[in-house]
Amino acid sequence: KGFQAVLQADPSFAMAEARLGNAYFIQYRNSHDTNLLDLAKAATGRAMNLDPKLAPPYVTLSRIAAMQGNTALAMEQVQKALDLDPRSAEAYGALGEVYEAEGKQGDAVTAYQKAIDLAPDDWRWPVRMGIEEFGSGNLKEAIAQLQRGVDLAPDNSIAYYNLGIANMQSDWMEEARSDFEMSLKIEPDPHTFASLGSVLMLKGDSAGAAAMELKSIGINPNDYQVWDNLGVAYQWAGNQNERAQQAFRKAIELGEAEHAKSPQDPVLLVTLAYDYASIGDSARSLTLGRQALALAPASPEVEYR
């Protein structure tokens, strides 16, 4: 709303359009609402038309392309951003995301470290570094980086959320539960409710897990991942097969809509593969699962699913 108010006062303010586009993109990544992706692209395009020498629009376009699996385009866009502003921590952060999408863990870590060096007080870069270390299985280093993010921004729900994910993966369930509860205290978020549900599920509380997933859906009913989580919670309960099937079918409906816009997202593909397997469609499941493995052969999440 802040950027929209600025643009209402000055429609030619290119940087405000660029920041608006980035804000829409972040909302899209959090909610999976495909309308927000269209808004992000539109605002970014307007910013580039107003001032083609701005680096931030290229950063946003790079992040969109990397998320969608188009790493060649993502690299092209981020290089344009770095040519325009070689001291941009955000551009190096986007470069890290491109390398991450390509499975180049070492290069991603180097890019995130450059972002940290350029902006040492910005919590985003140790959090991104922590997420990358987590994805590579380096849990000790991931927790150290994520804790640094929490220390830099103790009122930031995202840092606590990611620290909770790393602690959960380390089998430190009480610490993870505390992190998620702190994140929710700062800002209710569907993914955090879903993750707290995962903790409860791993502790054997399937009913509590389902309750958390329903809270997540209450905030954002259009996210395929939370419907998938609800299906898993009902599945683990052992006596909720009909409800599980309904949740998985809703996850498929929403996931396929996003699949049309992000056809090479391995997490989306492997989630859909699991959901199709859960409703008995093994042919569709195997096709999507194999595609996910081909795109991300070293991803623990893809391998697990």
Buried (B, 14 or more C-beta within 10 A) or exposed (E): EEBEEBBEEEEEBBBBBBBBBBBBBBBBBBBBBBEBBEBBBBBBBBBBEBBEEBBBBBBBBBBBBBBBBBBEBBBBBBBBBBEBBEEBBBBBBBBBBBBBBBBBBEBBBBBBBBBBEBBEEBBBBBBBBBBBBBBBEBBEBBBBBBBBBBEBBEEBBBBBBBBBBBBBBBEBBEBBBBBBBBBBEBEBBBBBBBBBBBBBBBEEBBEBBBBBBBBBBEBBEBBBBBBBBBBBBBBBBEEBEEBBBBBBBBBBEBBBEBBEBBEBBBBBBBBBBBBBBBBEBEEBBEBBBEBBBEBBEEBEEBEEB
